[in-house]
Amino acid sequence: MIQTNLDLLQLIHNMLPAAGAAITIRQFDAGQRFIFQEQEILQVYIIKSGLVKPLITEENGKEYILEFLGEGEMLGEVEAIRGTKTVCSVDAVTPVVLYAMGVGQFQYFLQTIPAFNTLVLRLLATRVANSSVKMARQQLYTMAELLPQLQKMLAAQQIEFTKQDLAGYMGISVRSLNRLLKGE
Ligand SMILES: Nc1ncnc2c1ncn2[C@@H]1O[C@@H]2COP(=O)(O)O[C@H]2[C@H]1O
């Protein structure tokens, strides 16, 4: 449920001395939205510490949390690679510290550092796989069947999730989640 990428974080640490001012630090508070859906950010981030949630807001105002991302995970690469606007918003769940680089710098690293290129490709492949599995489960199980599976995963995490986040991750309202929790 919380994805991390410690290999990428380690690689960034190794790249820092040579990168100089090309990689900077940015910080955001818990609850702060720092990537906005369908906008330009022109930066790519790698999470140094903290937890974030990428989420899609539909025209009906409903929000769907795609994933929870922690250390070493990358943000903003979709816009940087496709040259389009961002696919979703990203909110800080806890205070976060990010490594930041410009889109041009990100593309230069992709072309000149094979290990970076490989890890970014692997990250994208992992996201496709995770999103497919999540989508399939949500289609094939009832919410009443999914909830205990999620609760089991949550019990293994160190972080306490709000009901709103849990409902957003399942794509249901907090009211429906409360009903499920009561076993109605
Ligand atoms: N399914 C997903 N799983 C994890 N992260 C995602 C997912 N979809 C989008 N993101 C991240 O959220 C970011 C929003 O800005 P971008 O579209 O540039 O890049 C996106 C990815 O970094």
PDBQT file of the ligand as one rigid body, heavy atoms in Angstrom, charges set to zero:
ROOT
HETATM    1  N1  LIG A 201      -0.841   5.294 -10.393  1.00  0.00    +0.000 N 
HETATM    2  C1  LIG A 201       0.118   6.036  -9.851  1.00  0.00    +0.000 A 
HETATM    3  N2  LIG A 201       0.903   5.529  -8.887  1.00  0.00    +0.000 NA
HETATM    4  C2  LIG A 201       1.855   6.271  -8.339  1.00  0.00    +0.000 A 
HETATM    5  N3  LIG A 201       2.130   7.553  -8.684  1.00  0.00    +0.000 NA
HETATM    6  C3  LIG A 201       1.409   8.105  -9.629  1.00  0.00    +0.000 A 
HETATM    7  C4  LIG A 201       0.374   7.388 -10.265  1.00  0.00    +0.000 A 
HETATM    8  N4  LIG A 201      -0.171   8.186 -11.172  1.00  0.00    +0.000 NA
HETATM    9  C5  LIG A 201       0.487   9.371 -11.106  1.00  0.00    +0.000 A 
HETATM   10  N5  LIG A 201       1.439   9.335 -10.176  1.00  0.00    +0.000 N 
HETATM   11  C6  LIG A 201       2.385  10.409  -9.817  1.00  0.00    +0.000 C 
HETATM   12  O1  LIG A 201       1.670  11.640  -9.616  1.00  0.00    +0.000 OA
HETATM   13  C7  LIG A 201       2.308  12.618 -10.444  1.00  0.00    +0.000 C 
HETATM   14  C8  LIG A 201       1.475  13.823 -10.858  1.00  0.00    +0.000 C 
HETATM   15  O2  LIG A 201       2.277  14.615 -11.752  1.00  0.00    +0.000 OA
HETATM   16  P1  LIG A 201       2.763  13.913 -13.117  1.00  0.00    +0.000 P 
HETATM   17  O3  LIG A 201       1.560  13.534 -13.889  1.00  0.00    +0.000 OA
HETATM   18  O4  LIG A 201       3.790  14.726 -13.805  1.00  0.00    +0.000 OA
HETATM   19  O5  LIG A 201       3.487  12.576 -12.543  1.00  0.00    +0.000 OA
HETATM   20  C9  LIG A 201       2.686  11.787 -11.675  1.00  0.00    +0.000 C 
HETATM   21  C10 LIG A 201       3.342  10.625 -11.004  1.00  0.00    +0.000 C 
HETATM   22  O6  LIG A 201       4.604  11.008 -10.493  1.00  0.00    +0.000 OA
ENDROOT
TORSDOF 0
